[in-house]
């Protein structure tokens, strides 16, 4: 299974290591495993003030509409 994970680059190396690795090679593999290619870096996300204001406005409206709904069944077994 670990060989398949290595092939798709989900993990840097096999789970069971046959030989011991020392020094720079081990450090290089450890740093490579820290980089998570599944998520974008934070630098690529930047929002303008207008976008943030619009998002907050939409979230405020959504929370108001959720609060005004009457609670129908709160666990009453007779309903």
SULSUL-V259749 format. One record per residue. N is the residue number from 1. SS is DSSP state (hx for helix, st for strand, lp for the rest). BURIAL is I if it has 16 or more other C-alpha atoms within 10 Angstrom, else O. Layout:
[[N SS BURIAL] [N SS BURIAL]]
This chain:
[[1 lp O] [2 hx O] [3 hx O] [4 hx O] [5 hx O] [6 hx O] [7 hx O] [8 lp O] [9 lp O] [10 lp O] [11 lp I] [12 lp I] [13 lp I] [14 lp O] [15 lp O] [16 lp O] [17 lp O] [18 lp O] [19 lp O] [20 lp O] [21 lp O] [22 lp O] [23 lp O] [24 hx O] [25 hx O] [26 hx O] [27 hx O] [28 hx O] [29 hx O] [30 hx O] [31 hx O] [32 hx O] [33 hx O] [34 hx O] [35 lp O] [36 lp O] [37 lp O] [38 lp O] [39 lp O] [40 lp O] [41 lp O] [42 hx O] [43 hx O] [44 hx O] [45 lp O] [46 lp O] [47 lp O] [48 lp O] [49 hx O] [50 hx O] [51 hx O] [52 hx O] [53 hx O] [54 hx O] [55 hx O] [56 hx O] [57 hx O] [58 hx O] [59 hx O] [60 hx O] [61 hx O] [62 hx O] [63 hx O] [64 hx O] [65 hx O] [66 hx O] [67 hx O] [68 lp O] [69 lp O] [70 lp O] [71 lp O] [72 lp O] [73 lp O] [74 lp O] [75 lp O] [76 lp O] [77 lp O] [78 lp O] [79 lp O]]
